[in-house]
Amino acid sequence: MKRPDFLRSQRIVVKIGSSLLTKGGKGLDVSAIADWVAQIADLRQRGLDVLLVSSGSVAEGICRLNLSERPHSLHELQAAASVGQMGLVQAYENSFQKHRLHTAQVLLTHDDLSDRQRYLNARSTLLTLLGYGVVPIINENDTVATEEIRFGDNDTLAALLANLVEADLLVILTDQSGLFDSDPSVNEEAKLIGDIGVNASELDAMAGESRSGLGRGGMATKISAAKLAARSGAATMIASGYDKDVILRLVAGEQVGTFLKPDIARFVARKQWLAGHLQVKGYLSLDDGAVRVLKESGKSLLAVGITAVEGVFKRGDLVSCVDFSGHEVARGLVNYATSDVELIKGRSSDDFEVLLGYSDDAEVIHRDNLVLL
């Protein structure tokens, strides 16, 4: 299996684990952070979008508070996260500033991405930051998250972000060389898996739990994350963050770590998600010009091409686009609620601020959130 050269990609999500960041729990490894940041800065200079998912706030808080072990109660974990997040962000900010790159802290909970309106809001914010050339640094909001709304680990968060921004590649850096066919700490004959399909049946037998005690994710969560990332067509690479220039080497397609190839094409995966896993909340009737533009040009749906609105929906809901005869031509996540679309249908986006009292997205449905049927 030949590895792709992801230097030709547009967008990459990099996740760095707690054990790496804190030298096994001894405090933030500032020199290692500087090295990873330098690699990310290199990718940014080549025109790639990079989002950084960073663990380590709880682990750093444990060090700062001189705790002997990771707390078990939720409020103690939240307190440790609050303290540790300060040092974590400061370390990243100092390193990125040396490369004249701006950063942004983004804290999320599972609830933010399971609610479709907040999903779109998060997506819009992250894409806007990338458009400004900013490197978003994302972590789970451990300070306020409860057990019911936790991602469970930052591997899962990173995979969901890959779905959210339609990344080409998810890089998971860990303290292991990659994925092995058995536990290397028990079996000296364990072999590193170089390349494998994300849905290969033998994957589940290779997964192990986290041994460091610092993070919540082991290899099992990394395999699960790779499967999640594949829903939007993203490939996943798992490798040791200790390897020199590991991010650059992975992105260049070098045989490092484990490459988990998505078994489904990006467009097909997203089409299945939009067309099959969400309930249609309303219908937009389109004129012939809008139908032609969608079918032939693959562009976004603008308000000027909408002739009628049916149903009750809010921002982020799935709506169906139909032609003059009532035949469904597309589905997508709408950027405006029913009442707003009624006001702007048939009008130019230049009129939105006068009609609505505000101006947000120029598109009623962005092409990235729309699939033809």
C-alpha positions in Angstrom: 0.0 0.0 0.0 1.6 3.2 -1.2 1.3 6.1 1.2 0.0 9.4 -0.2 2.1 12.6 -0.2 -0.1 14.7 2.1 2.0 17.8 1.3 -0.4 18.2 -1.5 -3.3 18.2 1.0 -5.1 21.3 2.2 -5.9 20.5 5.8 -4.4 18.4 8.6 -5.4 17.8 12.2 -2.5 17.0 14.6 -3.2 15.5 18.0 -0.5 15.4 20.7 -1.0 13.2 23.8 -0.5 14.0 27.4 2.4 11.7 28.1 4.4 13.3 25.2 3.6 16.8 26.3 4.5 16.3 30.0 7.5 14.0 29.7 5.6 11.2 31.3 4.0 13.5 33.9 7.1 15.5 34.9 5.8 18.9 33.6 5.5 20.4 30.1 8.3 19.5 27.8 8.9 23.0 26.4 11.7 21.9 24.0 9.5 19.2 22.5 6.6 21.6 22.1 9.0 24.0 20.3 10.0 21.2 17.9 6.4 20.2 17.1 5.5 23.9 16.6 8.4 24.4 14.2 7.2 21.5 12.1 3.6 22.9 12.1 5.0 26.3 11.1 6.9 24.6 8.2 3.6 23.2 7.0 1.9 26.5 7.3 4.6 28.1 5.2 3.8 25.6 2.5 0.2 26.7 2.5 -1.4 23.8 4.5 -4.1 24.4 7.1 -3.2 22.9 10.4 -5.4 22.4 13.5 -3.7 21.3 16.7 -5.6 19.1 19.2 -3.6 19.2 22.4 -4.0 17.1 25.5 -2.0 18.0 28.6 -4.1 20.5 30.6 -5.0 18.0 33.3 -1.5 16.5 33.4 0.1 19.9 33.6 -2.3 20.9 36.4 -1.4 17.8 38.3 2.3 18.9 38.1 1.6 22.5 39.1 -0.6 21.4 42.0 2.0 18.8 43.1 -0.5 16.0 43.2 0.8 12.5 43.6 -1.6 10.9 41.1 -4.3 11.8 38.6 -7.5 12.8 40.5 -10.5 10.5 40.3 -13.4 12.9 41.2 -14.7 15.1 38.4 -14.4 18.4 40.3 -10.7 17.7 41.1 -10.1 16.9 37.4 -11.8 20.1 36.4 -9.7 22.1 38.9 -6.5 20.5 37.6 -7.5 21.3 34.0 -8.2 24.9 34.9 -4.7 25.4 36.3 -2.9 23.3 33.7 -4.6 25.0 30.7 -2.9 28.3 31.6 0.6 26.8 31.3 -0.3 24.8 28.2 -1.6 27.7 26.2 1.3 29.9 27.3 3.8 27.4 26.1 2.2 27.1 22.7 1.7 30.8 22.3 5.4 31.5 23.1 6.6 28.9 20.6 4.3 29.9 17.7 5.1 33.6 18.2 8.8 32.8 17.3 7.5 31.8 13.9 5.2 34.9 13.7 2.1 32.7 13.8 -1.0 33.6 15.7 -2.9 31.0 17.7 -6.4 30.7 19.1 -7.6 28.6 22.0 -10.8 26.7 21.2 -12.4 24.6 24.0 -15.2 22.2 23.1 -17.5 19.6 24.6 -19.3 16.8 22.9 -22.5 18.8 23.1 -20.9 21.5 20.9 -20.6 19.0 18.0 -23.7 16.9 18.5 -26.0 19.9 18.2 -26.1 20.8 14.5 -26.5 24.5 15.0 -23.4 24.6 17.3 -21.7 22.2 14.9 -22.1 24.8 12.1 -21.0 27.6 14.4 -17.9 25.8 15.5 -17.1 24.9 11.8 -17.6 28.6 10.8 -15.3 29.8 13.5 -12.5 27.3 12.8 -12.6 27.9 9.1 -12.5 31.7 9.7 -9.5 31.3 11.9 -7.8 29.2 9.2 -8.6 31.8 6.7 -6.8 34.4 8.8 -3.7 32.1 8.9 -4.3 31.3 12.6 -3.4 27.9 14.1 -6.3 26.8 16.3 -5.3 25.0 19.4 -8.2 22.8 20.5 -8.8 20.9 23.7 -11.8 19.4 25.4 -13.3 21.9 27.8 -12.3 19.8 30.9 -13.1 22.7 33.2 -16.9 22.5 32.7 -17.5 19.2 30.9 -19.5 16.6 32.8 -19.3 12.8 32.3 -22.4 13.0 30.2 -20.9 15.4 27.6 -17.2 14.4 27.6 -15.6 13.2 24.4 -13.9 10.6 26.5 -10.4 11.4 25.1 -8.8 13.8 22.7 -8.3 11.1 20.0 -12.1 11.1 19.6 -12.2 14.9 19.6 -9.5 15.1 17.0 -11.4 12.7 14.7 -14.6 14.6 15.1 -12.7 17.8 14.2 -11.4 16.0 11.1 -15.0 15.4 10.1 -16.0 19.0 11.0 -13.4 20.7 8.9 -13.1 18.0 6.2 -9.4 17.4 6.9 -7.4 15.2 4.5 -5.3 13.7 7.3 -5.4 13.1 11.1 -2.0 12.7 12.7 -2.0 11.2 16.2 1.3 11.5 18.0 1.8 9.2 21.0 4.6 7.7 23.1 4.5 4.5 21.0 6.0 3.9 17.6 2.6 3.1 16.2 0.1 0.2 16.2 1.5 -3.3 16.9 0.0 -6.7 16.1 0.3 -7.4 19.9 1.3 -5.6 23.0 5.0 -4.8 22.7 5.4 -4.4 26.4 4.4 -8.1 26.8 5.5 -9.7 23.6 9.0 -8.9 22.4 8.1 -10.4 19.0 5.3 -7.8 18.4 5.5 -6.3 15.0 4.7 -2.7 14.0 1.8 -2.5 11.5 2.9 -0.2 8.7 -0.3 0.1 6.6 -3.8 -1.2 7.1 -7.3 -0.4 6.1 -9.3 1.3 8.8 -12.0 -1.4 8.7 -9.7 -4.4 8.7 -11.1 -7.1 11.0 -7.8 -7.7 12.7 -7.5 -4.1 14.1 -9.6 -4.7 17.2 -7.2 -7.4 18.4 -4.3 -5.0 18.2 -5.8 -2.4 20.5 -4.6 -1.9 24.1 -5.4 0.5 26.9 -3.3 3.5 28.0 -0.5 2.5 30.2 0.8 6.0 31.2 -2.1 6.8 33.5 -1.9 10.4 32.3 -4.4 10.3 29.4 -7.7 8.6 28.9 -6.9 7.1 25.5 -5.1 3.9 24.5 -4.6 2.3 21.2 -8.3 1.3 21.2 -9.4 4.9 21.2 -6.9 5.7 18.4 -8.4 2.9 16.2 -11.9 4.2 17.0 -10.7 7.7 16.1 -9.4 6.5 12.8 -12.7 4.9 12.0 -14.5 8.2 12.9 -12.1 10.2 10.8 -12.8 7.9 7.8 -16.4 9.0 7.8 -15.4 12.1 6.0 -12.6 10.4 4.0 -9.7 11.4 6.2 -6.7 9.1 6.6 -5.1 8.6 10.0 -1.4 8.2 10.9 -0.3 7.0 14.4 3.3 7.6 15.2 5.8 8.4 18.0 6.1 12.1 18.8 9.7 11.4 19.9 10.8 10.7 16.3 12.7 13.5 14.7 10.6 15.7 12.3 7.9 13.1 12.6 5.0 15.3 11.5 6.9 16.5 8.3 7.9 12.9 7.5 4.4 11.6 7.9 2.9 14.3 5.8 5.6 13.6 3.1 4.4 10.0 2.9 7.5 8.5 4.6 7.1 5.0 6.0 6.9 6.0 9.7 4.4 4.7 12.2 1.1 3.2 11.2 -1.0 4.4 8.3 -4.8 3.7 8.5 -6.3 4.1 5.1 -10.0 5.1 4.9 -11.9 2.4 3.1 -14.5 4.8 1.7 -14.0 7.9 -0.5 -14.5 11.3 1.0 -17.5 12.3 -1.1 -19.3 9.0 -0.6 -18.7 9.1 3.2 -20.1 12.6 3.6 -23.0 11.8 1.3 -24.0 8.8 3.4 -23.9 11.0 6.5 -26.0 13.8 5.1 -28.4 11.7 3.1 -28.8 8.7 5.4 -28.2 9.7 9.1 -30.1 13.0 9.5 -33.8 13.7 9.3 -35.0 16.1 6.7 -36.7 19.1 8.5 -37.9 21.1 5.5 -37.9 21.7 1.7 -36.5 24.5 -0.5 -38.0 24.9 -4.0 -35.4 26.1 -6.5 -35.7 27.8 -9.9 -34.2 26.2 -13.0 -31.1 28.3 -12.8 -30.3 27.3 -9.2 -30.9 23.6 -10.1 -28.5 23.9 -13.1 -25.8 25.6 -11.0 -26.0 22.9 -8.3 -25.8 20.1 -10.8 -23.3 21.5 -13.3 -21.0 23.7 -11.2 -21.1 22.1 -7.7 -21.6 25.6 -6.1 -23.3 26.6 -2.9 -27.1 27.3 -2.8 -27.8 31.0 -2.8 -31.0 32.6 -1.6 -31.6 34.2 -5.0 -32.4 30.8 -6.5 -35.0 29.8 -3.9 -38.7 30.2 -4.8 -40.6 28.6 -1.9 -40.0 27.3 1.6 -41.8 24.5 3.4 -41.4 23.0 6.9 -40.0 24.3 10.2 -36.2 24.2 10.6 -33.4 26.0 12.3 -29.8 26.7 11.4 -27.9 23.4 11.1 -30.9 21.3 10.2 -31.0 19.1 7.1 -33.3 20.3 4.3 -34.2 18.9 0.9 -33.8 20.9 -2.3 -36.4 20.2 -4.9 -36.9 21.4 -8.5 -40.0 22.9 -10.1 -41.6 19.4 -10.4 -40.9 18.5 -6.8 -38.1 16.1 -7.5 -35.3 16.1 -4.9 -32.0 17.2 -6.4 -29.9 17.8 -3.2 -29.8 17.8 0.5 -27.7 19.9 2.9 -27.3 21.7 6.2 -29.1 25.0 6.1 -27.4 28.2 7.5 -30.7 30.0 8.2 -33.9 29.2 10.0 -37.3 28.9 8.2 -38.4 32.5 9.0 -35.2 34.0 7.8 -35.2 32.0 4.5 -38.7 33.2 3.9 -37.4 36.8 4.1 -34.4 36.3 1.9 -35.6 33.9 -0.8 -35.1 35.3 -4.2 -32.9 38.0 -3.0 -29.2 38.8 -3.2 -26.9 38.2 -0.1 -26.2 42.0 -0.3 -29.8 42.5 1.0 -29.5 40.2 4.0 -28.5 42.9 6.5 -31.5 45.1 5.6 -33.9 42.1 5.5 -32.7 40.2 8.6 -31.1 42.9 10.7 -27.8 41.0 10.4 -25.5 39.6 7.8 -23.9 36.2 8.3 -23.3 33.5 5.7 -23.7 34.5 2.1 -24.9 31.0 1.2 -28.2 29.4 2.4 -26.4 26.0 2.1 -22.6 26.0 1.6 -21.4 23.5 -1.0 -19.3 21.7 1.7 -22.5 20.8 3.5 -24.5 19.9 0.4 -24.7 16.7 -1.6 -26.4 16.0 -4.9 -28.8 13.1 -5.1 
